[in-house]
Amino acid sequence: MSPSDPVIPASAEVLTLTPADRSAVYLLAVDPEAPQMAALLAPRRLNGETGATLAALLGLPPEAEDELELVNPADLEGVGLSGYLTEGLGLDPEEVTPDRARLDAVTAPVVLLRGRLTGLEDRVLPLPRGLSLLGRYDADYTPIGLGQIPTRTATAGTLPPPQGPLPGPFRLSRPWQITLILTGIVALGLLLWFALALI
């Protein structure tokens, strides 16, 4: 064991995070009766210190506080914890729905731990007394891209040949050409006549 490895007490629950867990959210139940949770549930957490307190409890560096969140189910009236996970955080409803009744029955605060904090290496987190794993849920990803275009040419990968003859350059018929030339000559003659009449 290297000096940087966490010392795991024999009775502690261990959470192992891998780079594959980056899109996951871990839900940790908080036991408000556990003495170790007193600092987390103290009134000062309302002053923006929750993330830092959670990071310290889990033995994480201070910059990990953005990946930790304390949620009080009492604040989620009408939505419930399961609704907060799916609608608020965008977690996969197919994973959360089977646990809906159990999640919505939770009354004590819970900790949301985002798998992003693992980085590019595995991370072992010994959970302190008073925190226990309640569930792991992945983000709901919708594939982005164009759907299949339901036409014969799109599936064949080629354009169809043009229908009928190709349009040529626009040409006036002979009678129209003569009419336009004569109209132009008459208009020019009238302009010239007006110009001479003014002199």
C-alpha positions as CSV (number, residue, x, y, z in Angstrom):
1,M,0.0,0.0,0.0
2,S,1.5,3.4,-1.0
3,P,1.4,6.3,1.5
4,S,-1.3,8.0,-0.7
5,D,-3.7,5.1,-0.5
6,P,-6.6,5.7,1.9
7,V,-6.6,3.8,5.2
8,I,-9.9,1.9,5.1
9,P,-11.3,0.9,8.5
10,A,-12.5,-2.7,8.6
11,S,-16.1,-1.7,9.2
12,A,-16.3,0.9,6.5
13,E,-18.3,0.5,3.3
14,V,-16.1,1.1,0.3
15,L,-17.1,2.8,-3.0
16,T,-14.9,2.1,-6.0
17,L,-15.1,4.6,-8.9
18,T,-13.7,4.0,-12.3
19,P,-13.3,6.2,-15.4
20,A,-16.3,4.4,-16.8
21,D,-18.4,5.9,-14.0
22,R,-17.9,9.5,-15.2
23,S,-21.5,9.9,-16.2
24,A,-23.0,8.2,-13.1
25,V,-24.3,9.7,-9.9
26,Y,-24.0,7.8,-6.7
27,L,-26.7,8.4,-4.1
28,L,-25.5,8.1,-0.5
29,A,-27.9,7.9,2.5
30,V,-27.0,10.0,5.5
31,D,-27.6,8.7,9.0
32,P,-28.4,11.9,10.9
33,E,-27.8,10.0,14.2
34,A,-24.2,9.2,13.3
35,P,-21.8,11.5,15.2
36,Q,-19.6,11.7,12.0
37,M,-22.5,13.5,10.2
38,A,-22.8,16.3,12.8
39,A,-20.4,18.6,10.8
40,L,-22.4,17.9,7.6
41,L,-25.8,18.7,9.1
42,A,-24.7,21.7,11.2
43,P,-26.3,25.0,10.4
44,R,-23.1,26.4,8.8
45,R,-23.7,24.1,5.8
46,L,-26.4,26.6,4.7
47,N,-23.6,29.2,4.2
48,G,-22.1,27.4,1.2
49,E,-19.8,25.0,3.1
50,T,-21.6,21.8,2.3
51,G,-19.3,20.7,-0.6
52,A,-16.1,21.4,1.3
53,T,-17.5,19.5,4.4
54,L,-18.4,16.5,2.2
55,A,-15.1,16.5,0.5
56,A,-13.3,16.5,3.9
57,L,-15.6,13.7,5.2
58,L,-14.8,11.6,2.1
59,G,-11.1,12.3,2.2
60,L,-11.2,14.2,-1.1
61,P,-9.3,17.3,-2.2
62,P,-11.2,20.6,-1.8
63,E,-11.6,21.0,-5.6
64,A,-13.9,17.9,-5.5
65,E,-16.6,19.9,-3.7
66,D,-18.3,20.8,-7.0
67,E,-19.1,17.1,-7.6
68,L,-20.8,16.7,-4.3
69,E,-24.3,17.8,-3.3
70,L,-26.4,17.5,-0.1
71,V,-30.1,17.1,-0.9
72,N,-32.9,17.2,1.7
73,P,-35.9,15.2,0.4
74,A,-38.2,17.5,2.5
75,D,-37.3,20.3,0.1
76,L,-38.5,18.2,-2.9
77,E,-42.2,18.2,-2.0
78,G,-44.3,17.4,-5.1
79,V,-41.3,16.1,-7.1
80,G,-39.8,13.5,-4.8
81,L,-36.2,12.3,-4.8
82,S,-36.8,10.1,-7.9
83,G,-38.2,13.1,-9.8
84,Y,-35.2,15.2,-8.8
85,L,-32.9,12.6,-10.1
86,T,-34.6,12.2,-13.5
87,E,-36.0,15.7,-14.1
88,G,-33.5,17.8,-12.2
89,L,-30.3,15.9,-13.0
90,G,-31.2,14.1,-16.2
91,L,-30.6,10.6,-15.0
92,D,-31.9,7.6,-16.9
93,P,-35.6,7.1,-15.9
94,E,-35.3,3.4,-16.8
95,E,-32.7,3.0,-14.0
96,V,-34.5,5.2,-11.5
97,T,-38.1,4.1,-12.0
98,P,-37.6,0.6,-10.4
99,D,-36.3,2.3,-7.2
100,R,-39.0,5.1,-7.2
101,A,-40.9,3.9,-4.2
102,R,-37.8,3.3,-2.1
103,L,-36.2,6.6,-3.1
104,D,-39.4,8.6,-2.5
105,A,-39.7,7.1,1.0
106,V,-36.3,8.5,2.0
107,T,-36.7,11.3,4.6
108,A,-33.1,11.9,5.8
109,P,-30.7,14.0,3.7
110,V,-28.8,12.2,0.9
111,V,-25.5,13.0,-0.7
112,L,-25.1,13.0,-4.5
113,L,-21.6,12.1,-5.6
114,R,-20.9,12.6,-9.3
115,G,-18.6,10.0,-10.9
116,R,-16.7,12.8,-12.8
117,L,-14.5,13.2,-9.7
118,T,-12.7,10.0,-10.5
119,G,-10.7,11.5,-13.3
120,L,-8.7,9.1,-15.4
121,E,-7.9,6.6,-12.7
122,D,-9.8,4.3,-10.4
123,R,-10.6,5.8,-7.0
124,V,-11.4,4.0,-3.8
125,L,-13.5,5.9,-1.4
126,P,-14.1,4.5,2.1
127,L,-17.4,5.8,3.3
128,P,-17.4,7.2,6.9
129,R,-19.9,5.9,9.4
130,G,-23.2,7.5,8.7
131,L,-22.9,7.3,4.9
132,S,-24.1,4.3,2.9
133,L,-24.7,3.6,-0.7
134,L,-28.3,4.0,-1.7
135,G,-28.0,3.6,-5.5
136,R,-26.0,4.3,-8.6
137,Y,-27.7,5.8,-11.7
138,D,-26.4,6.7,-15.1
139,A,-27.2,9.8,-17.1
140,D,-29.9,9.6,-19.8
141,Y,-28.1,10.1,-23.1
142,T,-30.2,10.6,-26.3
143,P,-28.2,9.8,-29.4
144,I,-27.6,12.9,-31.5
145,G,-27.6,12.6,-35.3
146,L,-29.7,12.5,-38.3
147,G,-32.4,9.8,-38.6
148,Q,-32.5,7.6,-41.6
149,I,-34.1,9.4,-44.6
150,P,-36.8,7.1,-46.0
151,T,-36.2,7.5,-49.7
152,R,-34.8,5.1,-52.3
153,T,-32.0,7.5,-53.3
154,A,-30.9,8.1,-49.7
155,T,-30.5,4.4,-49.0
156,A,-28.8,3.7,-52.4
157,G,-26.3,6.5,-51.9
158,T,-26.8,8.0,-55.4
159,L,-28.9,10.8,-56.9
160,P,-31.6,9.8,-59.3
161,P,-31.3,10.8,-63.0
162,P,-33.2,14.0,-63.9
163,Q,-36.7,13.5,-65.2
164,G,-37.3,14.9,-68.8
165,P,-34.9,17.1,-70.8
166,L,-32.6,19.5,-69.1
167,P,-33.7,23.2,-69.2
168,G,-31.7,25.2,-71.8
169,P,-31.0,28.9,-71.9
170,F,-34.0,31.1,-72.0
171,R,-34.8,32.3,-75.6
172,L,-37.6,34.5,-77.0
173,S,-39.5,33.4,-80.0
174,R,-38.8,35.2,-83.3
175,P,-42.0,37.3,-83.3
176,W,-41.3,38.5,-79.7
177,Q,-37.8,39.5,-80.7
178,I,-39.1,41.6,-83.6
179,T,-41.7,43.2,-81.4
180,L,-39.2,44.2,-78.7
181,I,-36.8,45.7,-81.3
182,L,-39.5,47.8,-83.0
183,T,-40.8,49.0,-79.5
184,G,-37.2,50.0,-78.7
185,I,-36.8,52.0,-82.0
186,V,-40.1,53.8,-81.5
187,A,-39.3,54.7,-77.8
188,L,-35.9,56.0,-79.0
189,G,-37.5,58.1,-81.8
190,L,-40.0,59.6,-79.3
191,L,-37.2,60.6,-76.9
192,L,-35.2,62.2,-79.7
193,W,-38.3,64.1,-81.0
194,F,-39.0,65.5,-77.4
195,A,-35.3,66.5,-77.1
196,L,-35.4,68.4,-80.4
197,A,-38.8,70.0,-79.5
198,L,-37.3,71.5,-76.4
199,I,-34.5,73.2,-78.2
